Amino acid sequence: MDILNTINTRLTEMLGPFGPLIVVGLLGLMLILLTLPILLRKEEDPLDKLKKANRPTAKVGQKLRVSDHSKLEKYSNFLEPQDEEEYSAIRLKLIQAGYRSKNAVSMFHFSQFALGIVMLIGGVAYAIWKSSTGEPTTQNTILSILIPGVVGYMLPKYWVNKRQGERQQEMINGFPDSLDMMLVCVEAGQSLDQSILRVSNELKSGFPALAEEFEIISHEMKAGKDKTQVLRDMSERAGVPDIASFVTVLIQSQQFGTSIAEALRVFSAEMRDKRVMRAEEKANTLPTKMTLATMMLTVPPLLIILIGPSVYEIYVTLSNANF
């Protein structure tokens, strides 16, 4: 007991009144970090062992094509959600943000976990430094530890949402132009597959996200995938209402046997009108947004110019009257 009291007193003198609590928290965090690799270690499946045993050996100078497994795959049970709906929702959000790799979900959750731990350790270090330079309250100490951890955990989610919004806005801005180019290609005698490929090549410099979606459609159609399913997959990947409407128009035109050129002509005109309406909406909201800035930047100087001389004269008059 004397040893524990001595250690407690020494920690209190070095780190402040919360010194023992901070040391216990750091020790617990280190134990968690040390035990996680052991708990998450995934044993090799016996079937995989049999496959490796039966795999033919390569000859000299010959390389076998081996699939590239991610290092995070053995931690997939921890990093990936086990619920199928939740996994599909996160996977779709990452695809809409432009992250299409197979291990995107694992990398997303790993970045959340890693940044949360790193920022939490940084918060603990900051709390120790504050306790050594002063006597912070319990509330300030807890907030200085928890807030960085929460920020680090939420930062990847914020980044993905930001990327998703930027890509969708880019698709919305470039979609009317892509429809006009597609209409020109179709009326020139090209098929829908050729026109989509041509449009994707033309849009790479201005709207790379939309060009990438059209290029994926072209490759899937060349691979023999059903056109209806290809278009629906594009609508799901993009997550833009205009593209969803465009996919519906093409599917209906294909099912009912109507002219694709006529459908594209009507729909492209509608998209142009919609873009003009969006521009007018932003222009109409501009005066309302500028009202507060105008008042803050105009009214104070105007008051100083109009009332300033009178206030100065009153001040001088009162000063002379006191003397």
C-alpha positions in Angstrom: 0.0 0.0 0.0 2.9 2.4 0.8 4.2 1.8 -2.7 0.9 2.5 -4.3 0.5 5.7 -2.2 4.0 6.8 -3.2 3.2 6.2 -6.9 -0.1 8.0 -6.6 1.6 11.0 -4.9 4.4 11.1 -7.5 1.9 11.0 -10.4 -0.2 13.7 -8.8 2.8 15.9 -8.4 3.9 15.4 -12.0 0.6 15.4 -13.9 -1.8 17.1 -11.6 -4.8 15.8 -9.7 -5.9 13.6 -12.7 -2.4 12.1 -13.1 -3.4 8.6 -11.9 -6.5 8.6 -14.1 -4.6 9.6 -17.2 -1.9 6.9 -16.6 -4.6 4.2 -16.1 -6.3 5.4 -19.3 -3.1 5.2 -21.3 -2.3 1.8 -20.0 -5.8 0.5 -20.9 -5.4 2.0 -24.4 -2.0 0.3 -24.9 -3.5 -3.0 -23.7 -6.3 -2.7 -26.2 -3.9 -1.9 -29.1 -1.8 -4.9 -28.1 -4.6 -7.4 -27.9 -6.5 -6.3 -31.1 -4.1 -8.0 -33.5 -4.4 -11.3 -31.5 -8.2 -11.1 -31.4 -8.5 -10.2 -35.0 -6.1 -12.8 -36.3 -8.1 -14.9 -38.8 -7.2 -18.6 -39.0 -6.7 -20.1 -42.4 -9.6 -22.0 -43.8 -8.8 -25.8 -44.2 -10.3 -25.6 -47.7 -7.8 -22.9 -48.6 -5.0 -25.1 -47.4 -6.3 -27.9 -49.7 -6.4 -25.6 -52.6 -2.9 -24.4 -52.0 -1.7 -28.1 -51.7 -3.4 -29.1 -55.0 -2.3 -26.0 -56.9 0.2 -26.9 -59.7 3.7 -25.6 -59.2 5.1 -23.1 -61.8 7.9 -24.1 -64.1 11.1 -22.2 -64.3 10.6 -18.7 -65.8 6.8 -19.1 -65.6 4.7 -16.9 -63.4 1.3 -17.9 -62.1 -1.3 -15.3 -61.9 -2.2 -14.9 -58.2 -5.0 -12.7 -57.0 -4.0 -9.7 -55.0 -5.5 -10.1 -51.6 -5.6 -7.0 -49.4 -3.7 -7.0 -46.1 -6.9 -5.8 -44.4 -8.8 -8.9 -45.6 -8.0 -10.9 -42.4 -9.6 -8.1 -40.4 -12.7 -7.9 -42.5 -14.9 -9.3 -39.7 -13.9 -6.3 -37.6 -13.6 -3.6 -40.3 -16.7 -4.4 -42.4 -20.3 -4.3 -41.2 -21.8 -7.8 -41.0 -25.3 -6.6 -41.9 -25.8 -7.0 -45.7 -28.0 -3.8 -46.0 -25.5 -1.7 -44.1 -22.6 -3.0 -46.1 -24.5 -2.4 -49.4 -25.3 1.2 -48.4 -21.7 2.0 -47.4 -20.4 0.3 -50.6 -22.8 2.4 -52.8 -21.9 5.6 -51.0 -18.2 4.9 -51.6 -18.9 4.1 -55.3 -20.8 7.3 -55.7 -17.8 9.2 -54.2 -15.5 7.6 -56.7 -13.9 4.8 -54.6 -14.5 1.6 -56.6 -11.8 -0.8 -55.2 -12.9 -4.0 -53.6 -11.4 -3.1 -50.3 -12.9 0.4 -50.2 -15.2 -0.5 -47.3 -12.4 -2.0 -45.3 -10.2 1.0 -46.0 -13.0 3.4 -45.0 -13.6 1.8 -41.6 -9.9 1.3 -41.0 -9.3 5.0 -41.6 -12.1 5.9 -39.2 -10.6 3.6 -36.6 -7.0 4.7 -37.1 -7.7 8.4 -37.2 -9.9 8.1 -34.1 -7.1 6.3 -32.2 -4.4 8.7 -33.3 -6.5 11.8 -32.5 -7.5 10.3 -29.2 -3.8 9.8 -28.3 -3.1 13.3 -29.4 -5.9 14.5 -27.1 -4.5 12.6 -24.2 -1.0 14.1 -24.8 -2.6 17.6 -24.9 -4.5 16.9 -21.7 -1.2 15.8 -20.0 0.5 18.9 -21.2 -2.3 21.2 -19.9 -2.3 19.4 -16.6 1.4 19.9 -16.2 1.2 23.6 -17.1 -1.9 24.4 -15.0 -4.9 22.9 -13.2 -7.6 22.3 -15.8 -11.1 21.2 -14.7 -12.4 17.7 -15.2 -14.8 18.8 -17.9 -12.0 20.5 -19.9 -9.8 17.5 -19.6 -12.5 15.1 -20.8 -13.4 17.4 -23.7 -9.8 17.8 -24.8 -9.5 14.0 -24.9 -12.8 13.1 -26.5 -13.3 15.9 -29.0 -10.1 15.0 -31.1 -11.1 11.3 -31.1 -14.6 12.1 -32.3 -13.3 14.5 -35.0 -10.8 11.9 -36.2 -13.5 9.2 -36.4 -15.9 11.5 -38.3 -13.3 13.0 -40.7 -13.4 10.1 -43.3 -17.2 10.2 -43.3 -17.2 14.0 -44.0 -14.6 13.5 -46.7 -16.6 10.8 -48.5 -19.8 12.9 -48.3 -18.0 15.9 -49.7 -16.6 13.8 -52.6 -20.0 12.3 -53.3 -21.6 15.8 -53.4 -18.9 17.2 -55.7 -19.2 14.3 -58.1 -22.9 14.4 -58.3 -22.9 18.2 -58.8 -20.3 17.7 -61.6 -22.6 15.1 -63.3 -25.6 17.5 -63.0 -23.7 20.3 -64.6 -22.3 18.2 -67.5 -25.3 16.0 -68.2 -27.2 18.4 -70.6 -24.1 18.9 -72.7 -23.6 15.1 -72.9 -27.2 14.6 -74.1 -26.7 17.2 -76.8 -23.5 15.4 -78.0 -25.2 12.0 -77.8 -28.1 13.3 -79.9 -25.7 14.6 -82.6 -24.0 11.2 -82.7 -27.2 9.3 -82.9 -28.6 11.5 -85.6 -25.3 11.2 -87.5 -26.0 7.4 -87.8 -24.0 6.0 -84.9 -25.5 3.4 -82.6 -26.2 4.0 -79.0 -23.0 2.1 -77.9 -20.8 4.1 -80.3 -22.4 7.4 -79.3 -21.9 6.7 -75.6 -18.2 5.9 -76.2 -17.7 9.0 -78.2 -19.4 11.2 -75.6 -17.2 9.7 -72.8 -14.1 10.5 -74.8 -15.2 14.1 -75.4 -16.2 14.7 -71.7 -12.9 13.5 -70.1 -11.4 17.0 -70.0 -14.4 18.9 -68.7 -16.5 16.4 -66.7 -14.3 13.4 -65.8 -16.8 11.8 -63.4 -19.6 11.7 -66.0 -17.1 10.5 -68.7 -16.1 7.7 -66.4 -19.7 6.5 -65.9 -20.3 6.6 -69.7 -17.1 4.7 -70.3 -18.1 2.0 -67.8 -21.4 1.6 -69.7 -19.6 1.2 -73.0 -17.3 -1.5 -71.6 -20.2 -3.4 -70.0 -22.2 -3.3 -73.2 -19.2 -4.6 -75.2 -18.8 -7.4 -72.6 -22.3 -8.6 -73.5 -24.2 -7.5 -70.4 -27.9 -6.7 -70.7 -28.4 -3.0 -71.7 -31.3 -2.5 -69.4 -29.3 -3.8 -66.4 -26.3 -1.7 -67.5 -28.4 1.5 -67.6 -29.9 0.7 -64.2 -26.5 0.1 -62.7 -25.4 3.5 -64.0 -28.4 5.2 -62.4 -27.6 3.5 -59.1 -23.9 4.4 -59.2 -24.5 8.0 -60.1 -27.3 8.7 -57.6 -28.5 11.7 -59.6 -32.3 12.2 -60.4 -31.6 13.5 -63.9 -29.6 10.4 -64.9 -32.3 8.2 -63.3 -34.9 9.9 -65.5 -32.6 9.5 -68.6 -32.2 5.8 -67.9 -36.0 5.4 -67.6 -36.5 7.2 -70.9 -34.0 4.9 -72.7 -35.4 1.7 -71.2 -39.0 2.7 -72.2 -37.8 3.7 -75.7 -36.1 0.3 -76.1 -39.1 -1.6 -74.8 -41.7 0.2 -76.8 -39.6 0.4 -80.0 -39.7 4.2 -80.3 -37.0 6.3 -81.8 -34.0 6.9 -79.5 -33.1 10.1 -81.4 -36.6 11.6 -80.7 -36.5 10.6 -77.1 -33.0 12.1 -76.7 -34.2 15.3 -78.5 -37.1 15.8 -76.1 -35.2 14.9 -73.0 -32.1 17.1 -73.9 -34.4 20.1 -74.4 -35.9 19.4 -71.0 -32.5 19.2 -69.4 -31.4 22.5 -70.9 -34.6 24.2 -69.6 -33.9 22.6 -66.2 -30.3 24.0 -66.2 -31.6 27.5 -67.0 -34.1 27.2 -64.2 -31.4 26.2 -61.7 -29.3 29.2 -62.8 -32.3 31.5 -62.4 -33.0 30.1 -59.0 -29.4 30.8 -57.8 -29.6 34.3 -59.3 -32.9 35.0 -57.4 -31.4 33.8 -54.1 -28.3 36.0 -54.5 -29.8 39.3 -53.3 -31.1 37.6 -50.1 -27.7 36.2 -49.4 -26.0 39.6 -50.0 -28.4 41.5 -47.7 -26.6 40.6 -44.5 -23.2 41.3 -45.9 -24.4 44.6 -47.4 -25.8 45.7 -44.0 -22.6 44.7 -42.2 -20.3 46.5 -44.6 -22.4 49.5 -45.4 -24.4 50.5 -42.3 -21.5 50.9 -39.8 -19.4 53.2 -42.1 -22.5 55.2 -42.9 -23.3 55.7 -39.2 -19.7 56.7 -38.5 -19.8 59.3 -41.3 -23.2 60.7 -40.3 -23.1 60.5 -36.5 -19.3 60.6 -35.9 -18.9 64.4 -36.1 -21.9 65.1 -33.9 -20.6 62.6 -31.2 -17.1 64.2 -31.4 -18.6 67.7 -30.9 -20.7 66.6 -28.0 -17.7 65.0 -26.4 -15.6 68.2 -26.8 -18.4 70.4 -25.4 -18.8 68.2 -22.3 -15.0 68.2 -21.8 -14.8 72.0 -22.0 -17.8 72.3 -19.6 -16.1 70.1 -17.0 -13.0 72.3 -17.1 
